[in-house]
Amino acid sequence: MISLGAAGIPAVAASITAGLCFITFMGNKMHLPHRLTSLLAAGTSICGITAITALAPVINASKREVSYAVANVVLFGTIGMITYPYLAHAMFGLSEQVGIFLGLSIHDTSQVMAAALTYREAFDDEVALKTAAVTKLTRNVFLATVIPALAWHSRTTTTASSSSSSS
């Protein structure tokens, strides 16, 4: 499992980067508030509700923005938790692929584990469960770098917005 974690780091890093970039891009296109976009990006890309609650006070997010972000993560994570085990079984041939898919595609850690346990019970596959757990926990480790980076980005964006609007 340790070698699997090391091998999964590039996939996890790519997934987080793609999620952060795509959600930020879409948030801007949809004219969402910057703080809400940051919360959605963190919650979707890294660790669900934990990432949202870690980032919210640092960027001075409102209760409403936090509520929207949490609801989004819970809704889409629940849909994934229920449907992805069966989708993964139809899409992938290897247990490791299933585990990586579940670990990367579902937002919250508890939802990943529920989906992986469902997969294990439905398809008698312990490897997929362990792979999903390692993949998701590897994503969680990125909280330590991504949250400070998002906080810095939010502050520089807010400062730049304030400077341009006062000119």
Salt bridges, closest charged atoms under 4 A:
GLU65 OE1 - ARG35 NE 3.17
GLU121 OE2 - ARG120 NH2 2.96
GLU126 OE1 - ARG120 NH1 3.44
